[in-house]
Structure formats: C-alpha cells, structure tokens
Amino acid sequence: MTILALEFSSVQRSVALARGGDVLAAAADAGERGTNAFGLIEEVLTTAKRTREEIEVIAVGLGPGSYTGIRVALAIAQGWQMARGVKLLGVGSVECLAAQAQAEKIYGRVNVVIDAQRGEFYLATYEVAAEGMKEAAPLKIVMAAEVESRAAAGEILIGPEVTRWFPTGKTLFPSAIMMAKLAVRRNNFSSGGQLEPIYLRATNFVKSPPARVRPA
C-alpha cells in the first residue's frame, strides 16, 4: 500500500511517501504562508521515483493547529479522491506528536501542548514508554495556568513552538513521516466529506455590518 502523508497543521509543514512501513521520501517547508504544497508532493514523488497514479492512500493530519494548513491538506486529499478514487485516512496531529516522543525516547507522563489562540492551549496527556504509549487524558482546551502546573509537577511538555510560552518544554512538530508510519497500521478509511479538522470549539464567522449611508 503506497501512502502519501500530508501534515500541514503547524508552521513546519511536511509530506512523506511510504510503502509497506518503509518511508521512501519526505520533504518539509517551514514557511506557513508560502508553503508550496504541490511542490512538496512533487519533490517526494521525484525522490522516490514514483508517480501520482501509484498512490493508493492519502493520510491527512487533522490537527488541531493551523486552520489554513489543515484545510489545504484536506482540500488536496478530497480532490485527489474525487479524481483518482484513492482511500483517505485522518490522523490526529496530537497522536502523531506522542508517537514522535516515543520514537525519540521521551518517556514518562508527556503532555502535548498546541497553541489554541485566545490565550488558551490544546492539551492531551500520554503515558509513553519504550514498549508503547497510552492516552492518559483526552484532548481539551485549557488556560496557560494548567499547563504551567503540569510543568511544575515535573511532567514533560512537547509541541510545536511550545517553548515560546513554556521554556521547560521540548519543541516537536508533527511529522508526515510519523503520520505515514501510523497510517500503515490502519484501515479505517473515510470519504472526503467525512474528514473534519479537530478544533474542539466551533468556528464562527461574523458578517461585517452593512455600509452606512450618509444622509443627504
């Protein structure tokens, strides 16, 4: 099964191509606004000497994280499925980060911390060991004080740009390489319309008021 993984939920966006558990190629771009998504895809296909027609599954990072980045990845996956009938898999970026912590031998009670804007943070807790990892507390939105209390208790903090707010944390970006490895073990495929970003809060769009008309 040839898998194309798209992880665009952080400022370090990445693409990976894998088959049978082996990563064939990977590429990353740290430019949040200027990411050339199709350029990254072409780069990994060229490096791996594969064609678009060989891709059977697209794995997409569902966040939480960058609204724009996640939507771009979803749009690519949905369009690809419509054009070529590929299978789609959604993978939470938090789970991806916990798996990366295990791969880097970061063991113990690990808190995955992601900026949720408005002075809040996404927080999920895992027990990570050499033999495996287990979710200890599900993803939720918290204030900075709760994250600080975890750090004060000696717990580990990881996440994209986490040291901007919590100096004792370790910066880790969700990786398409790890996402591809996680996707190899799964078969819970979805249609494009079923894939939804992980936000935990409703996204509200407010219309601007109508233009004021100056009296004659």
Buried (B, 14 or more C-beta within 10 A) or exposed (E): EBBBBBBBBBBBBBBBBBBEEEBBBBBBBEEBEEBEBEEBBBBBBEEBEBEEEEBBBBBBBBBBBBBEBBEBBBEBBBEBBEEEEBBBBBBBBBBBBBBBBBEEEBBEBBBBBBBBEEEBBBBBBBBBEEEEBEEEEEBBBBEEEBBBEBBEEEBBBBBBBBEEBBEEBBEBBBBBBBBBBBBBEEEEEBEBEEBEBBBEEEEEEEEEEEEEEEEE
